[in-house]
Amino acid sequence: MATLEIPNSLNEQQIMMLRLLKNPLPKEDFEQMRRLAVKLLAQRADELTAAWEEKNNITEDHYERLSEGHFRSKG
């Protein structure tokens, strides 16, 4: 398991999550919550990526051209 660096202070959302998880959950419930959190974060990352692509006029063709070129080539 990866070691995480814990910040010196927690924000309000982190405190609320800790309060929700004050009592241990059954393993299956905890795993389901973890999967849902990962799914939500992945969805948000997809939305941010799509917005960035739209803002910067990045298309499927752009990615295709990048995949066909050498990683050290310019342009």
GITA-V742109 format. One record per backbone hydrogen bond with DSSP energy under -0.5 kcal/mol. NH is the residue of the N-H (numbers start at 1). CO is the residue of the C=O. E is the energy in kcal/mol with one decimal. If there is no record, write none. Layout:
nh = [NH,NH]
co = [CO,CO]
e = [E,E]
This chain:
nh = [6,15,16,17,18,19,20,21,22,30,31,32,33,34,35,36,37,38,39,40,41,42,43,44,45,46,47,48,49,50,51,52,53,54,55,56,57,58,59,63,64,65,66,67,68,69,73,75]
co = [4,11,12,13,14,15,16,17,19,26,27,28,29,30,31,32,33,34,35,36,37,38,39,40,41,42,43,44,45,46,47,48,49,50,51,52,54,53,57,59,60,61,62,63,64,65,70,73]
e = [-0.6,-2.2,-2.4,-2.3,-2.2,-2.2,-2.2,-1.8,-1.3,-2.4,-2.5,-2.1,-2.4,-2.5,-2.5,-2.3,-2.4,-2.4,-2.4,-2.5,-2.4,-2.4,-2.3,-2.2,-2.2,-2.3,-2.2,-2.5,-2.4,-2.5,-2.3,-2.2,-2.7,-2.4,-2.5,-2.1,-1.1,-3.0,-0.5,-1.6,-2.4,-2.7,-2.2,-2.2,-1.3,-1.1,-1.5,-0.5]
